[in-house]
Every structure is written in structure tokens, then in C-alpha cells.
Amino acid sequence: MLGVIINPASGKKAYNRLSKYLGRLLSAEGCTYTLQATCYAGHAIELGREMVERGYDEILVVGGDGTLSEVVNGVMTAQVDEEQRRRVTIGLVPHGTGNDWGRYWLLTRDYKDALRRFLQGQTHPIDIGCLTYWRNGEEKKHYFVNSIGFGVDSLCCAGAADLKYYMGSHAINYFFALLLAIRRQPTMPVELRADGKRIPIDRLYTMNIGNGPYSGGGIRQNPDADPMDGFFHAMVARKPTLREVLRAIPRLFDGRLLALDFIRPFTGRVVEVNAETDYLRIEADGILDYFSGQCRVECIHHAIGFKA
């Protein structure tokens, strides 16, 4: 069975146009489907969970990275056995600000092409990230599909969300937000480990743990990341000098960031962060949160399918 979850936040006209085309196309293909629109933040988690528990094995998401991430959280927290969960296949029609997950799969805002890719494409078994963290002594879990960011990454994400209200939903928002975040972000004392081995950095300025290679509207922080290889590609950085920042800006989108001296790349299936603070903001697929003290980021190999 096919379920369609659509985020109508892009506007009523765009929503109506896409919905009508989607209905005609699926009917012509002989597909029986259920369409649900999100009404509030977190609603896609509930819809995704309900669909999986009702036996839907395909879910098409029309929205941005945040909507896709919410659906993934619904799939991963559904009360079903692991065999049924692994049979779930997700597709995406990109309709957000950053669209970093879709960019890896060569999916664009051309919804007609994205729908064709979903109907005719190949299913790929993909990894899912699981963040375990603590807040006020309570353990919590959050899943992500593309990447998770700390420091400048999370501050940039918050800034881009604010700019959306003034500039609309554009990937360039992330670039302007990044320039502001670079200046404002302080460093934080941390202990960082990947697969049990200590990463030699004492103060965290920014870090991105990638399941996919893109973040922040096309920035290639982890250019070798592969969402099917069973481990994360990550980068962590100390606070750069002004000269180092100027050297980094031309490298943001071409994959050459990791060659800079203030950035340390690493890989791992499990990344552990111990921070000497009661508040450390994070972003997972553009969704903001925070934790206190410590967190653990684990790669779940081939957790679900993605069709493109």
C-alpha cells in the first residue's frame, strides 16, 4: 500500500497544483493510495508511524528535509517488528529550503520528474542515524536520515529558519546564516570519540556527522559520505582565524573543505560526545533540539529503503 504525506507549507496554489497532478498520475498508474497533509510541526511523525503500523510499505513524502526526517522518525518508532520496518520504502518530492537529501539523489524541485523517479526508480537500502541524548536526566532518541550538526551548524540552521520569514525558502538563506553564525558561535570543551577512539580536539567550534554528503543548502561538508555504506563520514573543526575563514568560503560547495588545517575529518559507526555544559544545541536534518552533558550517534545499517 502507498501512503502520501505532503507538507502544504509551500503555499495553497502550489499545494493544489501538485496534489491534482499527483492524483492524476497515480490513478493513471493504477495505484491505490492514501494522501495526508501535515497540519503542525511533528505531525509527519504521527502520520508516518500510523501508516507503517497499518501496513503501508511505501510512503511518498512531498516536502523538505525536515518533513522527510519526521516521517523517518515515525517509521523508526512504529510498533512493528524489524523485518516489517526494513520492508518500508520511502520516496521524496523535494519541496523545502535546503533539499540536501534530494540533492544527493539528483532530485530537484521538478515534481513531475521526482514523481516519475519514484514510480520507475530503484529501491536502495539506506542507513539511518540514531541520536541518543539526555535532557534533565531523561534519555531521549531522535532519528535522522541526512546529517546532524553541532556548533556553527546548529546556529546556522536556526538563522536560516529565521531568514525564511523575510526572504522566503531559498538555499541561499543558509549561506547568509552561516556568515552570521561563524562570528557568533563560541567554542565548547568536549571529549569526542568515534568507535571508542578519541578524536584529538579539546574545544568544539563546529561538527557535522554525515549520512549524506550535503548540508546547509548544498555545502559539501562530508563529500565522501554514502548513505548505504554502514558508517558516518564526519568533520570537526576548531575556531578558525579570519584568514582561514576567507580560505574556506570558496571551498564550501566543491568538496575541498576537508583539506583545510583547522578541520579534522573522521569516520565511524558510533560517535560519542561528552560536553562540559548543560545546554548544547544540535540540529538533525534541520530540526533543532538540545542536550545536556552527553550524546551518542549511531549508524543503523540498511534500516529502510529509499526509492529514486
C-alpha positions in Angstrom: 0.0 0.0 0.0 1.1 3.5 -0.8 0.8 6.5 1.6 1.5 10.1 0.6 2.4 12.6 3.2 2.5 16.2 1.9 3.6 19.4 3.6 1.4 22.2 2.3 3.6 25.0 3.8 4.9 26.0 0.3 1.5 27.7 -0.4 -2.0 26.9 -1.3 -1.7 27.2 -5.0 1.4 25.1 -5.2 -0.2 22.5 -3.0 -3.4 22.3 -5.1 -1.4 22.1 -8.3 0.9 19.3 -7.1 -1.9 17.4 -5.4 -4.1 17.4 -8.6 -1.1 16.2 -10.8 -0.2 13.6 -8.2 -3.8 12.3 -8.2 -4.0 12.0 -12.0 -0.6 10.4 -12.3 -1.2 7.7 -9.6 -4.7 7.0 -10.9 -3.3 6.5 -14.4 -0.7 4.1 -13.0 -3.4 2.1 -11.3 -2.1 3.0 -7.8 -4.3 2.9 -4.7 -3.1 5.4 -2.2 -3.9 7.5 0.8 -3.0 11.2 1.0 -2.5 13.0 4.2 -1.4 16.7 4.7 0.6 17.8 7.7 -1.0 20.4 9.9 1.7 21.3 12.5 5.3 20.6 13.4 5.8 16.9 14.3 2.6 15.8 12.5 4.5 13.9 9.9 6.0 11.7 12.7 2.5 10.7 13.7 1.3 10.1 10.1 4.4 8.1 9.2 4.1 5.9 12.4 0.4 5.3 11.8 0.9 4.3 8.1 3.6 1.8 9.0 1.5 0.3 11.8 -1.4 0.0 9.4 0.7 -2.0 7.0 1.7 0.6 4.4 5.0 -0.5 2.8 5.6 2.6 0.6 5.5 6.3 1.7 6.0 9.2 -0.6 7.0 12.4 1.1 6.3 15.8 -0.5 8.2 18.4 1.4 11.7 19.4 2.6 14.4 17.6 4.6 12.5 18.3 7.9 9.3 16.7 6.7 11.3 13.7 5.4 13.1 13.4 8.7 9.8 13.5 10.7 8.5 10.7 8.5 11.6 8.7 9.1 11.2 9.2 12.9 7.6 7.9 12.5 8.8 4.8 10.6 11.6 4.1 13.1 9.3 4.4 16.2 6.4 2.4 14.8 5.4 -0.6 16.9 6.3 -3.2 14.3 9.0 -5.9 14.0 12.3 -5.1 12.4 11.5 -7.3 9.3 8.4 -5.2 8.6 10.2 -2.0 9.2 13.0 -2.9 6.7 10.4 -3.5 4.0 9.2 0.1 4.2 10.3 2.2 1.2 10.3 6.0 1.2 10.3 8.4 -1.7 10.7 12.1 -1.9 9.4 15.0 -3.9 11.7 17.9 -2.7 9.8 21.0 -1.7 11.8 22.6 1.0 14.6 25.1 1.7 17.8 23.1 1.7 16.8 19.9 -0.1 20.2 18.3 0.8 19.0 14.7 0.8 17.3 15.1 -2.5 20.4 16.7 -4.0 22.4 13.5 -3.3 19.9 11.5 -5.3 19.7 14.2 -8.1 16.1 15.0 -7.2 15.1 18.6 -7.9 12.0 20.8 -7.3 10.7 19.5 -10.6 7.9 17.5 -9.0 7.0 15.8 -12.3 10.5 14.3 -12.6 10.6 13.4 -8.9 7.3 11.5 -9.2 8.5 9.7 -12.3 11.7 8.7 -10.4 9.6 7.4 -7.5 7.3 5.3 -9.7 10.1 4.0 -12.0 13.2 4.2 -9.8 15.2 1.6 -7.9 14.9 0.9 -4.2 18.1 1.4 -2.3 18.7 0.1 1.3 19.8 3.1 3.3 21.3 3.7 6.7 19.6 5.8 9.3 21.2 7.7 12.2 20.0 7.3 15.7 20.8 10.1 18.2 20.5 9.1 21.9 20.8 12.1 24.3 19.9 13.2 27.7 17.9 16.2 29.0 17.1 16.8 32.6 18.3 13.3 33.4 15.8 11.7 30.9 17.0 9.6 27.9 15.6 10.5 24.5 16.0 9.3 21.0 15.8 11.0 17.6 16.4 9.6 14.2 17.9 11.4 11.1 18.4 10.5 7.5 20.9 13.1 6.2 23.1 14.6 8.9 23.4 16.0 12.4 25.3 19.2 13.3 26.7 20.9 16.3 28.1 24.4 17.0 28.1 26.6 13.9 26.0 24.0 12.1 23.1 24.3 14.5 23.4 28.1 14.8 23.4 28.4 11.0 20.3 26.2 10.8 18.5 28.4 13.4 19.5 31.5 11.5 18.3 30.1 8.1 14.9 29.4 9.7 14.6 33.0 10.9 15.6 34.3 7.4 12.9 32.3 5.8 10.3 34.6 7.2 12.0 37.6 5.5 13.5 36.1 2.3 11.3 33.1 1.6 12.5 29.5 1.3 15.8 29.6 -0.6 19.0 27.7 -0.2 21.0 31.0 -0.2 19.5 31.6 3.3 21.9 29.1 4.7 24.9 31.0 3.3 23.9 34.3 4.9 23.1 32.5 8.1 26.5 30.8 8.0 28.3 34.1 7.8 26.5 35.3 10.9 27.0 32.0 12.8 30.8 32.0 12.1 31.1 35.3 14.0 28.7 34.5 16.9 29.5 30.8 17.7 31.7 30.3 20.8 33.8 27.2 21.4 32.9 24.5 23.9 35.0 22.0 25.8 34.2 18.4 24.7 35.5 14.9 24.6 34.9 13.3 21.3 35.1 9.6 20.4 34.4 7.6 17.2 34.1 3.8 17.6 35.7 4.2 21.0 38.8 6.0 19.8 39.4 9.6 21.0 39.3 12.4 18.3 42.1 14.9 19.3 40.1 18.1 19.7 39.5 19.8 23.1 37.1 22.6 22.1 34.3 22.2 19.7 33.5 25.0 17.3 31.5 23.1 14.7 30.9 19.5 13.8 28.8 17.7 11.2 28.2 14.0 11.2 27.0 13.0 7.7 25.0 10.1 6.4 24.7 12.1 3.2 27.4 14.5 1.8 25.4 17.7 1.7 24.1 20.0 4.3 23.1 23.7 4.7 21.7 24.1 1.2 24.4 22.3 -0.8 27.5 22.7 1.4 29.7 19.6 0.9 31.0 19.2 4.5 31.4 15.4 4.1 31.9 14.8 0.4 32.6 11.1 0.7 29.5 10.3 2.8 27.5 7.4 1.4 24.1 6.6 3.0 24.4 2.9 2.2 28.0 2.1 3.5 27.2 1.4 7.1 29.1 4.2 8.8 29.3 8.0 9.1 31.7 10.4 7.5 32.2 13.4 9.8 34.2 16.6 10.2 35.0 18.6 13.4 36.7 22.0 13.5 38.4 24.3 15.9 37.7 28.0 15.8 39.4 29.4 12.6 41.2 32.6 12.1 39.8 35.3 9.8 42.3 34.2 7.1 41.2 30.6 7.4 37.6 31.6 7.1 38.3 33.5 3.9 40.1 30.4 2.6 37.2 28.2 3.5 34.4 30.2 1.8 35.3 29.4 -1.8 35.6 25.7 -0.8 32.1 25.4 0.8 30.4 23.8 -2.2 33.2 22.0 -4.1 34.2 19.3 -1.5 37.6 20.8 -0.7 36.8 21.9 2.9 38.4 18.9 4.5 41.9 19.8 3.2 42.0 22.9 5.5 44.2 22.7 8.6 41.5 23.7 11.1 39.2 20.9 10.1 39.7 17.2 11.1 37.7 14.5 9.1 36.9 11.1 10.7 34.6 8.1 10.2 32.8 5.8 12.5 29.7 3.8 13.2 29.2 5.2 16.7 30.2 8.8 17.7 30.1 9.9 21.3 30.1 13.5 22.6 30.8 14.4 26.2 30.3 18.1 26.8 31.0 20.1 29.9 27.8 22.0 29.6 24.1 21.7 30.5 23.0 23.1 27.1 24.4 22.2 23.7 22.2 22.9 20.7 22.1 20.4 17.8 20.3 20.1 14.5 19.2 16.9 12.9 18.1 17.2 9.3 17.4 20.9 10.0 15.3 20.1 13.1 16.6 21.9 16.2 17.0 20.4 19.7 19.5 20.5 22.6 21.0 18.1 25.0 22.9 18.3 28.3 26.2 16.5 29.1 26.5 13.8 26.6 25.0 12.2 23.5 25.6 9.1 21.3 25.1 9.0 17.5 24.8 5.5 16.0 24.5 4.4 12.3 21.8 1.8 11.8 22.8 -0.1 8.6 20.2 -0.6 5.9 17.3 0.3 8.2 14.8 1.1 5.5 14.5 1.6 1.7 14.7 4.7 -0.4 13.3 4.8 -3.9 14.8 7.1 -6.6 
